[in-house]
Amino acid sequence: MIKPFEDEEAKKLGLDVLEDDALKVNGKTREELKTAPDIKMVWKQFVEYVSNFNYTGKKWDSPIPVGFNNNGFDDIIINRICGSDPWNLGPVDPDRGTQNFFHPATNVDIMKLIYPWFESNYDIKSISMDNLRDYFGMSRENSHQALQDVKDEAVIFIRLMNLIRKFSTKVVFKDSFK
């Protein structure tokens, strides 16, 4: 958890204010968030944690981020925190102007990866984490809390990778476009 900006400060910075609906979805209260640590401390710990998985220290060996709608949500927030006001907490790749602790080119967005499997499946209303949890028989307990979402996304990603690996040995992909 990170202590959010007060509403007036958020408005002044051009950020959205903390909404009651968001608190409800995440099962948090304003009182809990007031006692949360400052973003600078949390961010430093997060970057150090992720960087521990880069075995050479070179950007091309950085961990590959995997998430649900990370391209449209998490990546944007990470890059904003790293290199733009009001934070500028880094690290920033000077050549690209983006974060510099995850892999610079490769990431996996589960929402995009799973779309082809469900694009004509009417058993699922929409491709959302809650609908996927229901479809795969996963619990919704603690959903929308960061740690649980990461665990659930990991389960779905591992299942997808196992499925892809199983089929990839049976499909002749090479020269299939001829």
Order of alpha helices (4+ residues) and beta strands (2+ residues): alpha-alpha-alpha-alpha-beta-alpha-beta-alpha-alpha-alpha
